[in-house]
């Protein structure tokens, strides 16, 4: 790589990157030359007529190589990630890039995800977004990517609470432990005592284990006589449904049924309906995400709430961050981004059901979704 301009080096020093990460990326052969990229960016910004944009891009950006990004996912066919894939595709279209590769594992098999990551590094992709469901397994692959000059961000899952486990540049996704704690707190508004089951598809997976840890802590901190039991289901939603069904049959006096993943949440709603559990001892049922079965469960009263974590943004923002990191030679570092926590209840579920939106994964159409009525605020 050519010698980096002193001004670029000075600017790099201002970034909130570890020394190791900064050194790897500036040395890496896979990264667009820092001085060249910074020069292109400055040239584009100072060009009176706006300069040429990337071929096919909607945005006014300088001509750039057709960078190829890759997303490594733990459940590649799960409907939760449908809007995530739309998000990454839309961001790439905006920037005039090819649609990023969507790869990994269908059933949260970490070894398959690691293999997919290594394959992407060997193929010299220009940027990686990884759902880091196992911090130890991804430590070396992320370092190898950085050593090759490939910027890496995590999305949806990110190591353990307070310890990302890898040298990724940033995490884009929900605060996982905090959202689980909120799940439990919401249940405690109704529950005073009793037995609560917390269903989790893949125990130990770092996209959902922090959630169930947070929920359990919320019950513990309340001091109420509530017994919370974590129950493993399955990454395969059909098998998970049968497990939850069997558990409900064997525990007829449940006061609460919570879930920390999309498949388990929809299954809880279906089981509650099947056995008319709301007319018995069950006081509260809730979970995560916005797949159609879950929204129907809320509308029908079989689920009390679900938590929206903006999966579209978890695809859209990583592409933007990787692009701007590349085009600026690392001067625009990806930002830690919490994609939010919104409770969807019977009071506000109607727009989710009545609006066909690419941004929630209910349609492929690229249409403007009109907004009417007041905006909630604090």
VEXDREN-2710 file (C-alpha; in Angstrom, 1 decimal):
% VEXDREN-2710
k/r/px/py/pz
1/UNK/0.0/0.0/0.0
2/UNK/1.3/3.5/-0.8
3/UNK/2.5/5.8/2.0
4/UNK/-0.5/7.3/3.8
5/UNK/-0.6/11.1/3.8
6/UNK/0.2/12.6/7.2
7/UNK/-3.1/14.4/7.3
8/UNK/-4.9/11.0/6.9
9/UNK/-2.8/9.5/9.6
10/UNK/-3.6/12.4/11.9
11/UNK/-7.3/12.0/11.2
12/UNK/-7.2/8.2/11.8
13/UNK/-5.8/8.9/15.2
14/UNK/-9.0/10.6/16.1
15/UNK/-11.1/7.5/15.4
16/UNK/-12.4/5.5/18.4
17/UNK/-10.7/2.3/17.2
18/UNK/-8.3/0.1/19.0
19/UNK/-4.7/0.4/18.0
20/UNK/-4.7/-3.1/16.7
21/UNK/-7.8/-2.7/14.6
22/UNK/-6.6/0.6/13.2
23/UNK/-3.2/-0.9/12.3
24/UNK/-4.7/-4.0/10.7
25/UNK/-7.1/-2.0/8.5
26/UNK/-4.6/0.6/7.3
27/UNK/-2.1/-2.2/6.5
28/UNK/-4.6/-4.6/4.9
29/UNK/-4.3/-5.3/1.2
30/UNK/-8.1/-5.6/0.9
31/UNK/-8.8/-2.0/2.0
32/UNK/-9.0/0.8/-0.6
33/UNK/-5.9/2.9/0.0
34/UNK/-6.6/5.3/2.8
35/UNK/-5.0/8.3/1.1
36/UNK/-6.7/7.5/-2.2
37/UNK/-10.1/7.0/-0.7
38/UNK/-9.8/10.1/1.4
39/UNK/-8.7/12.1/-1.7
40/UNK/-11.7/10.8/-3.7
41/UNK/-14.1/11.7/-0.9
42/UNK/-12.6/15.2/-0.5
43/UNK/-12.7/15.7/-4.3
44/UNK/-16.3/14.7/-4.4
45/UNK/-17.3/17.0/-1.6
46/UNK/-15.5/20.0/-3.1
47/UNK/-16.7/19.4/-6.7
48/UNK/-19.1/22.3/-7.6
49/UNK/-21.3/20.3/-9.9
50/UNK/-21.5/17.3/-7.5
51/UNK/-19.2/15.1/-9.5
52/UNK/-20.1/11.7/-10.9
53/UNK/-22.1/9.2/-8.9
54/UNK/-21.5/5.5/-8.6
55/UNK/-23.0/3.8/-11.6
56/UNK/-26.6/3.0/-11.0
57/UNK/-26.7/4.6/-7.6
58/UNK/-29.4/7.0/-6.4
59/UNK/-27.1/8.9/-4.2
60/UNK/-24.6/11.6/-5.2
61/UNK/-21.4/9.7/-4.5
62/UNK/-18.0/9.6/-6.3
63/UNK/-17.3/6.8/-8.7
64/UNK/-16.2/3.7/-6.6
65/UNK/-15.4/0.1/-7.3
66/UNK/-18.3/-2.3/-7.3
67/UNK/-17.5/-3.4/-3.7
68/UNK/-19.0/-6.7/-2.6
69/UNK/-20.2/-7.2/0.9
70/UNK/-21.3/-10.4/2.6
71/UNK/-23.7/-11.0/5.5
72/UNK/-23.2/-14.1/7.6
73/UNK/-26.4/-15.2/9.4
74/UNK/-27.3/-17.9/11.8
75/UNK/-30.8/-18.8/10.5
76/UNK/-30.7/-17.8/6.9
77/UNK/-34.3/-18.9/6.1
78/UNK/-36.0/-17.6/9.2
79/UNK/-38.8/-15.1/8.2
80/UNK/-37.5/-12.6/10.8
81/UNK/-34.7/-11.8/8.5
82/UNK/-36.8/-11.2/5.4
83/UNK/-36.8/-7.4/6.0
84/UNK/-33.1/-7.5/6.9
85/UNK/-32.4/-8.9/3.4
86/UNK/-34.6/-6.2/1.9
87/UNK/-32.6/-3.6/3.9
88/UNK/-29.2/-4.7/2.7
89/UNK/-30.5/-4.9/-0.9
90/UNK/-32.0/-1.5/-0.8
91/UNK/-28.9/0.1/0.7
92/UNK/-26.7/-1.5/-2.0
93/UNK/-29.1/-0.2/-4.7
94/UNK/-28.9/3.3/-3.2
95/UNK/-25.1/3.1/-3.4
96/UNK/-24.8/1.4/-6.8
97/UNK/-23.4/-1.8/-5.4
98/UNK/-24.2/-5.4/-6.0
99/UNK/-26.7/-7.1/-3.7
100/UNK/-24.7/-8.4/-0.7
101/UNK/-24.3/-12.1/-0.3
102/UNK/-26.6/-13.8/2.3
103/UNK/-24.9/-16.8/3.7
104/UNK/-24.2/-18.7/6.9
105/UNK/-26.4/-21.5/8.5
106/UNK/-30.1/-22.4/8.4
107/UNK/-30.1/-23.9/11.9
108/UNK/-27.7/-21.8/13.9
109/UNK/-24.8/-24.2/13.4
110/UNK/-21.8/-22.1/14.4
111/UNK/-19.3/-24.2/12.4
112/UNK/-21.2/-23.5/9.2
113/UNK/-21.2/-19.8/10.0
114/UNK/-17.5/-19.8/10.6
115/UNK/-16.9/-21.7/7.3
116/UNK/-19.0/-19.1/5.5
117/UNK/-17.0/-16.3/7.1
118/UNK/-13.7/-17.9/6.1
119/UNK/-14.9/-18.5/2.6
120/UNK/-15.9/-14.8/2.3
121/UNK/-12.4/-13.7/3.5
122/UNK/-10.7/-16.1/1.1
123/UNK/-12.9/-14.6/-1.7
124/UNK/-11.6/-11.2/-0.7
125/UNK/-15.0/-9.6/-0.1
126/UNK/-14.9/-5.9/0.6
127/UNK/-16.8/-5.9/3.8
128/UNK/-18.4/-8.3/6.3
129/UNK/-21.5/-8.1/8.5
130/UNK/-21.7/-11.1/11.0
131/UNK/-24.3/-12.1/13.5
132/UNK/-21.8/-13.0/16.3
133/UNK/-23.8/-15.6/18.1
134/UNK/-20.6/-17.1/19.6
135/UNK/-17.9/-14.7/20.6
136/UNK/-15.1/-17.4/20.9
137/UNK/-15.8/-19.0/17.5
138/UNK/-15.7/-15.7/15.6
139/UNK/-12.7/-14.2/17.3
140/UNK/-10.1/-15.6/14.9
141/UNK/-12.2/-15.3/11.7
142/UNK/-12.8/-11.6/12.5
143/UNK/-9.1/-11.0/13.1
144/UNK/-8.3/-12.7/9.8
145/UNK/-10.7/-10.5/8.0
146/UNK/-9.2/-7.4/9.6
147/UNK/-5.7/-8.6/8.8
148/UNK/-6.8/-8.8/5.2
149/UNK/-8.0/-5.3/5.3
150/UNK/-11.7/-6.3/5.3
151/UNK/-13.9/-4.1/7.6
152/UNK/-16.2/-6.1/9.8
153/UNK/-19.3/-5.1/11.7
154/UNK/-21.7/-7.3/13.7
155/UNK/-25.5/-7.1/13.5
156/UNK/-28.4/-8.7/15.4
157/UNK/-26.0/-10.5/17.8
158/UNK/-22.7/-9.3/19.4
159/UNK/-20.8/-11.4/21.8
160/UNK/-21.8/-11.3/25.4
161/UNK/-23.0/-8.4/27.6
162/UNK/-20.2/-5.9/28.0
163/UNK/-17.8/-8.2/26.0
164/UNK/-18.2/-8.2/22.2
165/UNK/-15.6/-11.0/22.0
166/UNK/-14.3/-9.8/18.6
167/UNK/-12.5/-6.8/17.2
168/UNK/-15.4/-5.9/15.0
169/UNK/-15.7/-2.2/14.3
170/UNK/-19.3/-1.7/15.6
171/UNK/-22.5/-3.5/16.5
172/UNK/-25.8/-2.7/14.8
173/UNK/-28.8/-4.2/16.6
174/UNK/-30.9/-4.2/19.7
175/UNK/-29.6/-4.0/23.2
176/UNK/-30.1/-7.6/23.9
177/UNK/-29.9/-8.0/27.6
178/UNK/-31.8/-4.7/28.1
179/UNK/-34.7/-5.9/25.9
180/UNK/-34.9/-9.1/27.8
181/UNK/-35.1/-7.2/31.0
182/UNK/-37.9/-5.1/29.6
183/UNK/-39.7/-8.2/28.5
184/UNK/-39.7/-9.4/32.1
185/UNK/-40.6/-6.0/33.5
186/UNK/-43.6/-5.8/31.2
187/UNK/-44.9/-9.2/32.4
188/UNK/-44.5/-8.1/36.1
189/UNK/-47.0/-5.3/35.5
190/UNK/-49.6/-8.1/35.5
191/UNK/-48.0/-11.0/37.4
192/UNK/-47.8/-11.1/41.1
193/UNK/-46.8/-14.7/41.6
194/UNK/-46.8/-18.1/39.8
195/UNK/-44.8/-20.2/37.4
196/UNK/-43.4/-18.6/34.2
197/UNK/-41.8/-20.4/31.3
198/UNK/-39.2/-18.6/29.1
199/UNK/-38.8/-20.3/25.8
200/UNK/-35.5/-20.0/23.9
201/UNK/-34.7/-21.6/20.5
202/UNK/-31.0/-21.9/20.9
203/UNK/-29.7/-21.6/24.5
204/UNK/-26.2/-20.0/24.6
205/UNK/-26.6/-18.3/21.2
206/UNK/-25.6/-14.7/21.8
207/UNK/-28.5/-13.2/19.8
208/UNK/-31.1/-14.5/22.4
209/UNK/-29.3/-15.8/25.5
210/UNK/-28.8/-12.3/26.8
211/UNK/-32.5/-11.7/26.5
212/UNK/-33.5/-14.6/28.6
213/UNK/-30.8/-13.7/31.1
214/UNK/-32.3/-10.2/31.3
215/UNK/-35.9/-11.5/31.7
216/UNK/-34.8/-13.8/34.5
217/UNK/-33.0/-11.0/36.3
218/UNK/-36.1/-8.8/36.0
219/UNK/-38.1/-11.4/37.9
220/UNK/-35.4/-11.9/40.5
221/UNK/-35.1/-8.1/41.1
222/UNK/-38.8/-7.8/41.6
223/UNK/-38.8/-9.9/44.7
224/UNK/-42.1/-11.4/43.8
225/UNK/-42.8/-15.1/44.3
226/UNK/-42.4/-15.9/40.6
227/UNK/-40.7/-19.1/39.5
228/UNK/-39.0/-18.5/36.1
229/UNK/-37.9/-21.6/34.1
230/UNK/-35.9/-21.3/30.8
231/UNK/-37.1/-24.0/28.3
232/UNK/-35.1/-24.9/25.1
233/UNK/-37.2/-25.1/22.0
234/UNK/-35.5/-25.4/18.5
235/UNK/-34.2/-23.3/15.7
236/UNK/-36.6/-25.2/13.4
237/UNK/-39.9/-23.5/14.1
238/UNK/-42.0/-26.6/13.5
239/UNK/-40.1/-28.6/16.1
240/UNK/-40.1/-25.6/18.4
241/UNK/-43.9/-25.5/18.2
242/UNK/-44.2/-29.1/19.2
243/UNK/-41.9/-28.6/22.2
244/UNK/-43.9/-25.6/23.5
245/UNK/-47.1/-27.5/22.9
246/UNK/-45.9/-30.4/25.0
247/UNK/-44.6/-28.2/27.7
248/UNK/-48.0/-26.4/28.0
249/UNK/-49.8/-29.7/28.2
250/UNK/-47.5/-30.8/31.0
251/UNK/-47.7/-27.6/33.0
252/UNK/-51.4/-26.7/33.1
253/UNK/-51.0/-24.1/35.8
254/UNK/-48.6/-21.7/34.0
255/UNK/-49.1/-18.0/34.9
256/UNK/-46.9/-16.7/32.2
257/UNK/-45.4/-17.8/28.8
258/UNK/-42.6/-15.7/27.4
259/UNK/-40.3/-16.2/24.4
260/UNK/-37.0/-14.5/23.3
261/UNK/-37.0/-15.4/19.6
262/UNK/-39.4/-15.0/16.7
263/UNK/-40.3/-18.7/16.2
264/UNK/-40.9/-19.4/19.8
265/UNK/-43.0/-16.3/20.2
266/UNK/-45.4/-17.2/17.4
267/UNK/-45.6/-20.7/18.7
268/UNK/-46.6/-19.4/22.2
269/UNK/-49.5/-17.6/20.6
270/UNK/-50.6/-20.6/18.7
271/UNK/-50.4/-22.9/21.8
272/UNK/-52.3/-20.4/24.0
273/UNK/-55.1/-20.3/21.4
274/UNK/-55.2/-24.1/20.9
275/UNK/-55.7/-24.8/24.6
276/UNK/-57.7/-21.6/25.4
277/UNK/-55.1/-20.9/28.1
278/UNK/-56.3/-17.3/28.6
279/UNK/-59.5/-18.6/30.2
280/UNK/-57.4/-20.6/32.7
281/UNK/-54.4/-19.7/34.8
282/UNK/-52.4/-17.9/32.2
283/UNK/-52.1/-14.2/33.0
284/UNK/-49.4/-13.0/30.5
285/UNK/-47.9/-14.1/27.2
286/UNK/-45.3/-12.2/25.1
287/UNK/-42.1/-12.3/23.2
288/UNK/-40.2/-10.8/20.2
289/UNK/-40.5/-9.8/16.6
290/UNK/-43.2/-9.3/14.0
291/UNK/-43.9/-12.3/11.9
292/UNK/-47.5/-12.6/10.8
293/UNK/-48.5/-15.3/13.2
294/UNK/-47.3/-13.2/16.2
295/UNK/-49.2/-10.1/15.0
296/UNK/-52.4/-12.3/14.6
297/UNK/-51.8/-13.7/18.1
298/UNK/-51.7/-10.1/19.5
299/UNK/-54.8/-9.0/17.6
300/UNK/-56.7/-12.1/18.8
301/UNK/-55.6/-11.6/22.4
302/UNK/-53.5/-14.8/22.6
303/UNK/-50.3/-12.7/23.0
304/UNK/-50.2/-9.5/25.1
305/UNK/-47.2/-8.0/23.4
306/UNK/-44.2/-8.5/21.2
307/UNK/-41.0/-6.4/20.8
308/UNK/-40.0/-4.8/17.5
309/UNK/-36.2/-4.5/17.0
310/UNK/-36.2/-3.0/13.4
311/UNK/-34.8/-5.9/11.4
312/UNK/-34.8/-3.8/8.2
313/UNK/-32.3/-1.4/9.7
314/UNK/-30.1/-4.3/10.7
315/UNK/-29.6/-5.0/7.0
316/UNK/-29.6/-1.4/5.7
317/UNK/-27.2/0.3/8.1
318/UNK/-24.3/-2.3/8.0
319/UNK/-24.1/-1.7/4.2
320/UNK/-24.0/2.1/4.7
321/UNK/-21.4/1.8/7.4
322/UNK/-19.2/-0.5/5.4
323/UNK/-19.5/1.7/2.3
324/UNK/-18.6/4.9/4.1
325/UNK/-15.7/3.2/5.9
326/UNK/-14.3/2.1/2.6
327/UNK/-14.9/5.3/0.7
328/UNK/-13.3/7.4/3.4
329/UNK/-10.3/5.1/3.9
330/UNK/-11.4/4.4/7.4
331/UNK/-12.0/8.0/8.5
332/UNK/-15.8/7.4/8.9
333/UNK/-15.8/4.6/11.4
334/UNK/-19.0/2.6/11.9
335/UNK/-21.0/3.7/14.9
336/UNK/-22.5/1.5/17.7
337/UNK/-26.2/1.6/16.8
338/UNK/-29.1/0.4/18.9
339/UNK/-32.0/-0.3/16.5
340/UNK/-34.5/0.2/19.3
341/UNK/-37.1/-1.4/21.5
342/UNK/-40.8/-0.9/20.8
343/UNK/-43.7/-2.8/22.4
344/UNK/-46.4/-3.9/20.0
345/UNK/-49.7/-4.5/21.8
346/UNK/-53.3/-4.8/20.8
347/UNK/-53.6/-1.0/21.0
348/UNK/-51.0/-0.4/18.2
349/UNK/-50.9/-3.6/16.3
350/UNK/-53.4/-2.5/13.6
351/UNK/-50.9/-0.5/11.5
352/UNK/-48.5/-3.5/11.4
353/UNK/-51.3/-5.7/10.1
354/UNK/-53.0/-3.3/7.8
355/UNK/-49.9/-1.9/6.1
356/UNK/-48.1/-4.0/3.5
357/UNK/-44.5/-2.8/4.0
358/UNK/-41.2/-3.9/2.7
359/UNK/-39.7/-2.4/5.8
360/UNK/-41.5/-4.9/8.0
361/UNK/-41.1/-7.8/5.5
362/UNK/-44.7/-8.2/4.5
363/UNK/-44.2/-7.4/0.8
364/UNK/-41.5/-7.1/-1.7
365/UNK/-42.9/-3.9/-3.2
366/UNK/-40.9/-0.7/-2.9
367/UNK/-43.6/1.7/-2.1
368/UNK/-44.0/4.9/0.0
369/UNK/-45.9/4.1/3.2
370/UNK/-48.0/7.2/4.1
371/UNK/-48.0/8.2/7.8
372/UNK/-51.2/9.6/9.4
373/UNK/-52.1/10.6/12.9
374/UNK/-49.9/11.8/15.8
375/UNK/-46.4/10.5/16.5
376/UNK/-45.9/9.0/20.0
377/UNK/-43.4/10.9/22.1
378/UNK/-42.2/11.1/25.7
END
